[in-house]
Amino acid sequence: MGAVAYDLQPQDEKHIEIVIHVDESLGEHERKDLVDALEGTAGIQTAEFCPLRYHLMLVQYERDRLSSQDVLARVVSENIHAELIGPM
C-alpha cells in the first residue's frame, strides 16, 4: 500500500472527516479490505489509513446521511475493534 498525500483543502459543509483508532494490527490486505468496505458504504466518501500510523484511519462522510457513530459501527461490523477519536 503506497503512501497517501493528505489534501488540506477545506471541506464543504456537507462532509465531515473523523479519525478512528483501530485496536488490531492489520496487515496490508486487511487494511485494504476495510478501506474497500467503508468506501463501498453509501454516505462514506473516502477512507484511508494514515501513512506509517496504520492504527489511525481518516474517514470522510456525508453528515446528512451518516453520523460518526454510524461510521464507527460500520468499522466494528467488519469484526474490527475500534474507537472514535473525533473530527479533524
Secondary structure, DSSP 8 states (H G I E B T S, - for coil): ------------TTEEEEEEEE-S---HHHHHHHHHHHHTSTTEEEEEEETTEEEEEEEEEETTT--HHHHHHHHHTTT--EEEEEE-
